[in-house]
């Protein structure tokens, strides 16, 4: 149980940090918004930042952790197209940046599985 609680705290911290980054450095996130989405990339950047903050808060709180973890898995799935776009857009950048963009793609699966493990570990309330 303690390991599960620590794991949930780590996931919540990751989500809260990422959500805050959307407001601290929005330009880097604007560039990953797929062009096919309607409206301004900045609107999507802020909306996804709010989503990450809300999901992170839900994972952090014991009463909402189970639902928050499920929402985290959905969020990690939903942002995958932005990561694909980033890898494609960065294909002509220097090798370290290209490698970082491509490395993000397979990392989505462990993040999704991590969130689902936390969801399963929590007792329904």
Protein Blocks (a to p, Z undefined) as FASTA:
>chain_A
ZZmmmmmmmmmmmmmmmmmmmmmmmmlmmmmpcfkbgcjfklmmmmmmmmmmmmmmmmmp
mklmmmmmmmmmmmmmmmmmmmmmmmmmmmmmcfklmmmmmmmmmmmmmmmmmmmmmmmm
pccZZ
